[in-house]
Amino acid sequence: MKESSGRRRFLKWLGALGAAGSVVQAIPPAAAQSQSHQHAAPPAARGAPMAKSQVLGYLTPVEAEFVEAAVARLIPADELGPGAKEAGVAIFIDRQLAGAWGTMARNYRLGPWPEGTPQQGYQSPLTPQEVYRAAIRETNEFCLKIYSKPFNALNAAQQDQVLRDLDEGRLALQSTRAQLFFNLLLGNTIEGFFSDPIYGGNRDKLGWKLVGFPGVAAVYTGFIDKHNVPYRAQPVGIGDIQQKLAQVDEHGHAVHVLLTRKD
Amino acid sequence: MAITKLKPVDVVLVGVGLTGTILGKELADSGLKVVGLERGRMRDTESDFQMPYVHDELKYVRRYELMQDLSRETITFRNAMNETALPMRQLGSFLPGEGVGGAAVHWGGLTWRFLPWDFETRSRTIARYGKDHMAADCTSQDWGVTYEELEPHFDRFEYLYGISGKAGNLKGAIRPGGNPFEGARSREYPNPPLKMPYSSSLFRKTAESLGYKPFPVPTAANSRPYTNEYGATINACVYCGYCQFFACEMGAKASPQTAVLPSLMNNKNFELRTRANVVKINLDSEKKRAVSVTYVDSRGREFEQPAELVLLTSYVFNNVRLMLQSGIGKPYDPDANTGVVGRNYAYQTPSSVTMFFDDKVFNSFMGAGGLAMAIDEFNGDNFDHSGLGFIGGGFFAAGSNGARPIEVRPVPSGTPRWGSGWKKEVAKYFNRSFAITIQGACQSYRTNYLDLDPTYRDAYGQPLLRMSFDRHENETKMSVWLTNKAADIAKAIGPAKMNVNPRTGKYTIVPYQSTHNTGGVAMGADPATSAVNKYLQSWDVPNVFAIGASAFPQNGGYNPTGTVGALTYWALDAIKNKYLKRPGLLV
């Protein structure tokens, strides 16, 4: 029962997705084909028309393809619904890299830069911008050497293997530790999937809908002590309130539209 | 560059946060000219903490909007003295604030009184268990002040911040529903406890069935509108779940902004200067008296502000660093175990047991800072430590602070870190889990200390503060023992799965643990082992007081803010009623 309704929701979402889909302009047909063979998700997901290129702030188109392919494996579209790619996480990451976070504007940046112990945390002289740039190039070089294709053109199983190798530090990158890059990428993917949509990710609040998070809060004074009663609401983002698409109370808290069992 | 010398004032505050606002308010009211120097910017509810912008997890929790800008200033860290300390380049383990209100803008609101035992840790441990029960290199000590002396000041701070709670020991009489282990209090809390969420109610029921005495955590999230002695009104909490790490748009979480600043800013005797970074306290030629402070403003101009009284009211790290930079008190030398400034740095030993349910839903995104039920059977010396090989403990609590999915998305151990398997568990358990958290204490040791880094500098060219710190056997043993006790309660609650996470292994500065850094300007009765006396006054330069958790000789099994508030009013009382009448070293 549960699964089939989940699947129904997923298919409904696919229909609604329309043209919104990808950061990148085009994927080589061969790669798109090889992906559709490998993915657990319905083939229709792979065949969804690619959107016109979105404006990129930092990533090059080649890097954006890498990031989009990677986030699609880290939080995949599956029977539970859309994943990080569909939620626009690649755009989120591009914007974060282009901004203060990408250049470590609020972090300590003076040397010397010995590598330190794991307990001493981030000690790379590279900013996140630079880590992504170097690591994507070096990971793609590895993929070309082993598979004769860049990362984004690999099938899902191959992509998962490369990501696992980065995660577990087996893939030796020259410029930085593989795990440093992987942890940035995974952390950013989770951020992009669950942050307010104003940052470019969590499109259509897909991440919030997945876990049942209502976003901008309502006043819960009347609900906090209703025990074991699920509070299910249409999530509200900051943008919804700015654009007056969501109702607010006198203090500006969201007035949630509660969902019924059927929704 | 030329330094502009300013007109003398009576009092200069270095830092305008929780302690600075109270001292500023009281001393300005008493007729003194007070200048508050704050390194960060002005922040107030009306212009800075408004809906819907404050409900933004990325900005506040992951990009640290309200916290210290490390590009200007950080600390360096190493686990052991044979390592090279390296800068904390990004925030993680702890989150000092920056700007008016300090960390008390983004705090969680839990407002405890340390136990009477906490203030006499060394003498009571030796009296009950003998000298060998404390590790040889443990420097934990008595505070020089007792709970009984502090009681009126705890009371005053709780009434200032409108704390919601339930008394467990009213003038010696144990009251049902409160914490029976707390020191005797003179009055009930000013506000009743908050409404309790499902998680807290399950915890309470099970804890009671096991013979424990659960009670609501005292918190600064006010349960009803409340007007304090300064005429400030703190509103009622709406359980929105954006509390710790955030500022409160409702003005319902007590803070300098909600409780003190409205009246302080109207006092003509008080002047606030923001973006004023104090780099040094200047002493007279005999180094017995502070004559002024030097600060740099946001245009790069240097100023010298003469004052009769210098109050260090910044975060732990800056209180310690300014003492070291200015040559106030002898720096601690861990090899010789001599000197006092930087000695007795301690932290917290938090751990948890997370429970996962298939048949219960918790609406985990709702909540308030400190919204929880707690038990105190395993705190301080409330239980027999004979044969356990450690001292201290911590309170256990379960409740709902407001889960937001970037940071709080518990999954059962064994879940993959990414992919469909991860996604499934995150989706399943976001609203179907809660934790028993343990606020473990932390003792002080010879090798855990603060000094000036030999290599790294801040944006003003000053040496960074260097932290040498690791958890010792006492803390690890304690954490394992306490967490197993919590696991017994968790099992009885009956989850489908649970993660038991004691705090073991080396301390790491990477993941967030707690902003409860303590010590470095420890208070005490003996100038050989304390940097400030029982009134938080420098032994060496008596017109300097260092106020805050920097004075804790070791950290208890509670959040520190209630005790910081009590020490503030305690020091204020000594300044107003003793020091100002007869300036000099108080005895």
Contacts between the chains, C-beta under 8 A, distances in Angstrom:
chain1	res1	chain2	res2	distance
A	40	B	420	7.1
A	73	B	418	7.7
A	73	B	419	6.9
A	74	B	418	4.4
A	74	B	419	7.0
A	75	B	418	7.0
A	75	B	419	7.9
A	75	B	422	7.8
A	75	B	423	5.8
A	76	B	419	6.4
A	76	B	420	5.5
A	76	B	423	7.1
A	78	B	420	4.7
A	78	B	423	6.9
A	80	B	420	7.7
A	80	B	423	6.1
A	80	B	424	6.3
A	80	B	427	5.8
A	83	B	423	7.3
A	100	B	63	7.7
A	101	B	63	6.2
A	104	B	71	7.6
A	104	B	89	7.5
A	104	B	90	7.5
A	105	B	71	6.4
A	106	B	63	7.8
A	106	B	64	6.9
A	106	B	69	4.9
A	106	B	70	6.2
A	106	B	71	5.5
A	107	B	70	5.2
A	107	B	71	6.1
A	107	B	89	5.1
A	107	B	90	4.8
A	108	B	70	4.6
A	108	B	71	6.3
A	108	B	74	4.5
A	108	B	87	4.7
A	108	B	88	6.9
A	108	B	89	4.6
A	108	B	90	7.8
A	109	B	71	6.3
A	109	B	89	7.4
A	110	B	87	7.3
A	110	B	456	6.6
A	110	B	457	6.9
A	112	B	455	7.0
A	114	B	84	6.6
A	114	B	86	6.7
A	116	B	84	7.9
A	116	B	86	4.6
A	117	B	79	7.0
A	117	B	83	6.8
A	118	B	508	6.8
A	118	B	510	7.6
A	119	B	77	7.9
A	119	B	79	5.5
A	119	B	506	5.4
A	119	B	507	6.7
A	119	B	508	4.0
A	119	B	509	6.3
A	119	B	510	7.2
A	120	B	77	6.0
A	120	B	78	7.2
A	120	B	86	4.7
A	120	B	509	6.3
A	121	B	88	6.6
A	121	B	89	6.7
A	121	B	90	6.8
A	121	B	92	6.0
A	121	B	508	7.5
A	121	B	509	5.1
A	121	B	510	4.7
A	122	B	89	5.0
A	122	B	90	5.2
A	123	B	86	5.7
A	123	B	89	6.6
A	160	B	419	7.1
A	163	B	418	7.5
A	167	B	417	7.0
A	167	B	418	7.8
A	186	B	417	6.8
A	186	B	418	5.9
A	189	B	418	7.7
A	190	B	406	6.3
A	191	B	58	6.0
A	191	B	62	5.9
A	191	B	406	5.4
A	194	B	57	7.3
A	194	B	404	7.7
A	194	B	405	4.2
A	194	B	406	4.6
A	194	B	409	7.8
A	195	B	56	7.9
A	195	B	57	6.3
A	195	B	58	3.8
A	195	B	62	7.8
A	195	B	406	6.2
A	196	B	55	7.9
A	196	B	56	5.5
A	196	B	57	7.2
A	196	B	58	6.5
A	198	B	56	7.8
A	199	B	58	5.9
A	207	B	405	6.7
A	208	B	405	7.1
A	210	B	423	7.3
A	210	B	426	7.5
A	210	B	427	5.0
A	211	B	405	5.2
A	211	B	409	6.9
A	211	B	426	6.2
A	211	B	427	5.5
A	211	B	430	3.7
A	211	B	431	7.3
A	212	B	430	6.1
A	212	B	431	5.2
A	213	B	365	5.5
A	213	B	404	7.0
A	213	B	405	5.1
A	213	B	430	6.8
A	214	B	365	6.3
A	215	B	55	7.3
A	216	B	51	7.4
A	216	B	52	4.7
A	216	B	55	4.4
A	217	B	55	5.8
A	217	B	238	7.9
A	217	B	240	3.8
A	217	B	241	5.6
A	217	B	242	6.2
A	217	B	365	7.3
A	217	B	366	7.7
A	217	B	402	7.9
A	218	B	240	7.7
A	219	B	238	4.3
A	219	B	239	7.6
A	219	B	240	7.1
A	220	B	238	6.5
A	220	B	239	4.1
A	220	B	240	6.5
A	220	B	241	7.3
A	220	B	363	7.9
A	220	B	366	4.4
A	221	B	195	7.4
A	221	B	236	7.6
A	221	B	237	7.9
A	221	B	238	5.3
A	221	B	239	5.8
A	223	B	239	7.8
A	223	B	363	7.1
A	223	B	366	6.8
A	224	B	195	5.2
A	224	B	196	7.8
A	224	B	197	5.4
A	224	B	239	4.5
A	224	B	363	7.9
A	224	B	366	5.3
A	224	B	367	7.4
A	224	B	371	7.9
A	224	B	400	7.6
A	225	B	195	4.4
A	225	B	196	6.2
A	225	B	197	7.0
A	227	B	197	7.5
A	227	B	198	3.9
A	227	B	201	5.9
A	228	B	198	5.6
A	228	B	360	5.6
A	228	B	361	6.0
A	229	B	361	7.5
A	229	B	363	7.9
A	230	B	361	4.6
A	230	B	363	6.9
A	230	B	431	7.2
A	231	B	363	4.6
A	231	B	366	7.2
A	236	B	52	7.9
A	238	B	52	4.6
A	238	B	53	6.4
A	238	B	55	7.0
A	238	B	56	6.3
A	241	B	51	7.4
A	241	B	52	4.3
A	242	B	52	7.3
A	248	B	51	7.1
A	248	B	52	7.5
A	251	B	51	6.4
A	251	B	238	7.8
A	251	B	249	6.9
A	251	B	250	6.4
A	252	B	50	6.8
A	252	B	51	2.9
A	252	B	52	6.2
A	252	B	249	7.0
A	253	B	51	6.2
A	253	B	238	6.9
A	253	B	240	6.8
A	254	B	52	7.3
